[in-house]
Amino acid sequence: MATVLRWGCDARLVPVWADPARLPLAVGRTSRTVTTAQRQALVVRDGGCVHPGCARSTAFCDAHHVVAWADGGPTDLANLVLLCRHHHRTLHAGDWGLDPDPHQPGRFRVTPA
């Protein structure tokens, strides 16, 4: 299941809910991907992987939705962090989590699972 959720993080999904006559009732969001400007802002803000002690540069990092896009999380800077690919996989595997840092708005703390 963790692998499927990680794939969903990198996929472009458009959920469509239909009535019995197959008429669309609701169409989901399509703006999951991070824009170039958002990526540049993340590079400035995070400077690399946000996991403590990780020294991976931004070139090896992915933008991650703190509240999963599939769960309604927005694609905006307040809900995005940079994670190296290793820590991105371990987060999706449930090894640890992210919580907002109450002392630094726009920053997150790594918490054990």
Secondary structure, DSSP 8 states (H G I E B T S, - for coil): -HHHHHHHHTS----EEE-TT--EEEE-----S--HHHHHHHHHHH-S--STT----GGGEEEEESS-GGGT--SSGGGEEEEEHHHHHHHHTTSEEEEE-TTSTT-EEEEE-
